Amino acid sequence: MEDLTNIWNADDEINEEQLLNYIKGKSPEDEQYAVEKQMTESDFVNEAIEGLQQFESAGKLDEYVYQLNKKLHRHLVSHKEQKEKRKIKYLSWVIATVIIILLLCVLGYIVIKMKSL
């Protein structure tokens, strides 16, 4: 998934601009038909349009979309920062240390076995 802010499925033919134009009543007739056809085929699109139609004005809708995008962006940035914090910073040194400790253990085992013979 390249764009985490895009929640539409790849097979959905309707985009955000078409959806908002349909809600505002500004879309051409052929586009209205395509949106209505998509509504009958997809429960997600149907629910999205029903939910968007409950807003009183387009200004409130635009503001709500802006706020959602802003919150989503903040969440994704904080999630990325948390993921970076969880990474082991000096992984090559950790691996080298583990290998040295294992080699010392094997060498110690060989020395103990040779002394017991």
N, C-alpha and C positions, 0 to 999 in steps of 0.2 A: 504494500500500500504506500504509494508515493506521497500523496497529499492527505495528511491526517485530518485536515479541516473539511474535507469533502466527504459527506456522509451518504451521498447518493450511490447506488449500485451502478456498476458499469453498464448494465443492461437497461437502466432507466434512461429514456430518451429525453426527458424533461430536465431543464436546468433551472437554476435559481431565478434567473431573469425572466424566463417564460412563466414560471410559477407566480412571481410577484406581479407581472403584467396581467396574468389571468385574474388574480385577486382584485387588482385595481380596475379591471375592465378595459384595459388599454391594448389588449392583444388582438391581432387580426383574426378574422373568422376561421381561417385554416389552422392557425395556432390554437385557437379555442377548441376546435374539434380534436386536435392532437392531444391536448391536455385532458379533455373529457374522456377520450379513448384510453389514455394512460390511467385515468382514475378508475375506469372499470376493470382494467387489467391488474392494477397494483393496489393492494390495501394500504401500503405505506404512503403512496401519493394521495390516495383518497383521504386518509387521516390527516395528512399534512395540509391539504386544502381546507378541510373542514375546520381544523384548528386555526389556520390563518384567517379564515373568514369571520372568526369571532372577534377580531380586533376592530375597534371603532373607526380608526383612521389609519391611513397609509403612513403618516408621520410616526405614529406610535409603533407601527410594524417595523419601519426602517430603524428606529431607535432600538427596538428589541433585538433585531438581527445584529445590529452593531454591538450591543452589549454581550450577546451570546458569543459572537466571534472574538470579542476582547477577552471574555472569561476563558474561552477554549484556548486561546493563544497563551494566556497566563498559565493555565493548567499544564499545557504541553511543555512550556519552558521550565516550569518548576519540576515536572516529571523528568525532563532531560537532565536538569541539575542534580536531582537526587540519584539518577542513574550514574552520573559521572562520579559522585561522591562514593558510591558503592564499589567502584572499580579499585582493584589493587594497583597502587601507583607504581611500584617498583617490581613488577612481575618478573622481569628477567633476573633481578637479584634474588628473588625468592626461589625461583627455579634453580639457579646456580647453587644457592645455599642447601637446598634439599638434595641435590645431586652430590655435593661434597659430603654431607652428613651420611648419605647412603653408602658412598664409597668408603668413608671412615668406618662405618659399621661392618662392611664386608671385609675390609682390611683387618680390623680388630678380630673378627671371627677367624680369618685365616691364620693370624698370628697365634691365637689361643689354640687352634687345632694343631699347629705345628709344634708348639711347646708341649702339648699333651702326648705327642708321639714319642 
